[in-house]
Structures are given as structure tokens and as C-alpha cells.
């Protein structure tokens, strides 16, 4: 029997599928299958009012993929993906596996607090026989001590060697009362010279007109979910890097960080609404 296009996966025990999840909606934006009717309904409503949600998500995923490949080219072999969300196409371990030869090795740790993300990540890594070099930690990135001291993190990440720490489209879910500066500093302080910190963050940027109004509406809708959102300007993002030298081309919009392809008209319209950068610990 052919499965219905919107058929949902089996819900892991304890997962709330009555309220939309930002991680599952993001999965739907990227064309993934780990989402429920409530997430798709929310996503479609968002797209109806702000058509740039999907191209924006795609630009963020492509930025992450370019960062991983650039880090591998620089010799980094350890990746810590904070707030990794529900697994979908183009995950870190998939990029690593595609880029490295059989004789080269790397390790990946995903971190997310949502049970649905952890459950599906576990299944994917098991199905792909990747559990000896990639793992998932169920923890809130806002609690660096727990993340960094988790047995799986300590098993797969050697903090005496360079690590690429990634906060991809997740800091806009960390509010000012959560002390985002202190959180990011705790991760920076754990890293040795040669490590990378990569961040992408939604913003009003230099957008204007109906697209900007649509983004503001988008943010208000997320305020009604379990994952409220905070936008930040470029000047608010730079301090997260703690004065580390930024890799070229510095703080840019997502598609402008070492681009590999041209944008179409819709993608170009989405360009202003996020900032990104990568820094290297001196």
C-alpha cells in the first residue's frame, strides 16, 4: 500500500504531537519526514504568510554543510552540533562521511533536548551503522556543563584537540533571560586553539517591505509554540565569538559565506534575514 504523503512517523513515547515543534517544522521545511500533521499545518500557515521560511531554512542547511566541509579541509575531525533538531537530509555525519575517505576518521556529537529529535537521531545512526563515531546527547544546549560532561560527549570528543562547535539557527531560540553570552562563552572556554565556532542567527537584517513584515509575523507565531524566537542584529551576534578572528568572509548573510552556487529570485529575497560567521580560536 502506498503511504500517504503526509503520513506521520510513529511517535516516540512521551513526545507531544498536539503542539507544533520548531524542530519538526524545520524538518518539514527541509523536506524531511519526521513531522506530524500539527507541524505541517503550522508550517503551511507560516508559508502562506511568509513564503521565505522554506528557502531560508535551505540556505541555513547549505551554510552548515559548507562549514563542515571547510572544517574538514582545515584538518578538524570533531564536530559538536548544538540544537541539532530532528535529523533530516544533509546532517553533519552525512556530510562528513561523504567528504572523508575510508582511511580517514571523524566524530560527531548531536545535541538536542527534544525527545523526538533524540529518538529519530538514534534510529538513523543505528540504521546507518554510525554509532561508533556519531552519537546523540539529549540535553539542553543552555546547560553547557551537562552537554560537555555527558558520557557520550566525553566518549566521542577529545577536547585536547580542535573541535568545530556549531550553533546553527538555534540561538534565536535562546532568550535574553537565558544569558546567551554566558552560554556561548562556556563552550568557547572548553575549546583549544585551532577550534572553530560557527553560528547562524535569524535577524531582521537589512530587509524591508512586505518580506520584513512577514518575518515579524513569523516570529510572533513562534512565540505561541514551545520554542519562542528572538531576532538579533549583526552587532549583537559578533560578541558571541569572543574576539576570536573571523574566517573570511566574516559576518555575512547565509548564502554569502563561501558560496558554491547562484541564488534564484526567491532565494535572493530571503538573503537579508539571517547572519552567519565562523571564527577560529587563536
Secondary structure by P-SEA (a helix, b strand, c coil): cccccccccccccccccccccaaaaaaaaaccccccaaaaaaaaaaaaaccaaaaaaaaaaaaaaaaaaaaaaacccbbbbccccccccccaaaaaaacccccbbbbbbbbbccaaaaaaaaaaaaaacccccccccccccccaaaaaacaaaaaccccccbbbbbbcccccccccccaaaaaaaaaaaaccccbbbbbbbbcccccccaaaaaaaaaaaaaaaccbbbbbbcaaaaaacccccccccccccccccccccccccaaaaaacccccccccccc
